[in-house]
């Protein structure tokens, strides 16, 4: 059997349990104290009546006991006996059992005894005189029925009151807990609604209780992460579209060319080779993006020789012979990334340099202070002065009217950073484009 699933019910039952324990302890303590007080009141009554009866007696010089006046004015339920030795000078009205209990206390000294329940009677024996040889005894008794009835009534009343308080405490706790949790439910509903329809909404820094403020901050952080994931997915979709557009266009163009007229065997082989190369490039694009995703999530580094990976990226360019020059300033450099990731990070930079250069693109492999570096410099107009770091933002292009989507450099930097490196813009406008690809040491 499982407990209540609702937090409201759990807290209400928890408060009910604590209240029940406290009320049980208070009720038990109250009844114990009341019982002791009632017994103390009965004893005080016995003592005071015994002393009042003793005040009506004189002890003579010869040791005899003389009664000056009968004991009168005792309250209802209280009786008194006066004994000289073991002979009764005065007897209270009562049944045989009461007379026998009183007679048994004559001459016994200071004592208090009580008959068993039900209908218990409490007796008190006061010796006379209080100092010296005992010549007489005053015995008083009181029935405990009135005290027992008071105790029983108080017990029932206290249990009833505890039950009423317990029920009221449960209802009050449940109501207060429900009101306290109502903002939590409202915030949860809002967060669920925003996550499906309006990811830009946030709870913000509005005045709230401390706990709700912490919850609002947590939910805002969750919505921020969810929004970032969706932006990443949109960006990845754009990057895939951008990177796959060129090889896909090449495949379509080759297929249309093959279908346009009869082709010789040599032309067919060349067309098939072009389609295969474009398909392989598409596969390389997909593999590099998957490699970047794995590098971002798992952080497991690869390792490759820098110069061969750079030459492989250059060989994929559709560039005239002698336009791109590769030089190595530090032979044998290795980087702590996969070769596919390095090639795909470098490819958009090379494409950008090839698009803007006039006559030359220089690619230099060197050792930098942070690790291996690949510097790509072209002799074109350079990055417009107003752009700067904005060239790495998705969708941002130089105002030259080229058909690109403005995602290449953004993809290149993301791939570089996914592998633990970076892509940086060197210099300013008018001095040629210059980009530095920084790689982690291998």
C-alpha positions, 0 to 999 in steps of 0.5 A: 500500500502506497502513501498519498502521492500529493505533496499537499496531502503528505504535508497535511498528514505530516502536520496532523501526525506532529499535532496528534503526538503533541496533543496526546502528550498534552492530554496525558500530562493534563490528566496526570496532573489533574489526578494528582491535584485531585488526590492532593485536594482530598488529602488537604480536606482530610488533614484540615478536618482532622485538625479541626476535630482535634481542636475540639479535644483536650488532653488532660494532665493524667493522660486522659482525653476530654471532648469539649464539643462534638465535631460538626460542620463537615462537608458532604462526603466527609466523616470524622471519628474520635477515639480515646485509645481504641474506644470511640468517643464519636462515630460518623455515620457510615456502613459497617465497612467504613466503621471497621476501617476507622476502628482499624486506624485507632491508635495506629499513628499518623497514616493515610489509607485508601480502599480499592476501586470502585467507590474508593474511600480515603482515610486519614488518622491523626494521633493525639497529642501530636507530641508524646504518648498517643492517648487518642486518634482522630480519623477522617474519611472522604469518598473519592467518587466526586473526584473520580467523576471530575477526573473522568469528565475532564478526561472525556472533555480533553480527548474530545477537545484534542479531537476537535483541535486535531481535525481543525489543525488538519484542515488548516494545515491542508488549506495553508499548504495548498495556498503555499503550493498554488504559486508553484503549480502556477509557475510549473504550468506557465513554464510548460506553456512557455516551453511549447509556445513562447521560449523567450518568456521568463519569470524574471526578478519579480519580488517573490518569497525566497523559495519561489525566487529560487524556483523561478531562477531554476525554471528560467535557467531550464528555459534558457537551456531549452532555448539554446538547444533549439537555437543550436538545432536551427543553427545546425540545420542552417549549417547543414544546408549551407555545407551540403548545398554545393556538393548537392548542386554539383550532383544535380548538375552532373545528372542533368548534364548526363541526361541532356544528350548521349555521352561518350564513355570517357564523359560518362566516367568523368560525370560519375567521378564528379558525382562520386566526389560530390557525394563523398564531400557530402559524407565528409560534411556530415561526418565532420558535423557529427564529429563536432557534436561528439567533441562537444558532448563527450569531450574525447579528443582525437589526434592528427598531423596538421600538415596532411590535414591542411593539404587535404582541405586545400585539395578539396578546393576548386581553385586554379593551380598555384593560387593556394600556397601551403608552407610549413614553418614548424615540421611535424606538428600534431594537433589534439583533434581529429583530421576530419574536424580540422579539415571541416573547420578549415574548409570554410576559411579557405572558401572565404579566402578563395572567394575574395582573393585577387591572385594568392592565398597563403596557408601557413602551418606554424607553432603558436604560444597556445599550440599548432596554428594555421594562418590563412591570408588572402590578398583581397580587400579584407573584412569590412571595417564595420564587421569585425567579430560579427563575421563569425555570427550566423547569417552575417556576410560582407556586403559584396552580393555573393550568394553565400548564406553567411554560415561558413565562418560561424560553422568554422569557429564552432567546429574549432571551439568544439575541438578545444581550439579557436578561430580568430580574425587577424588585422582589419579591412583593406589589408587582405583577409587574415584568419588564424585557426588555433588548435590544441596541442596533440 
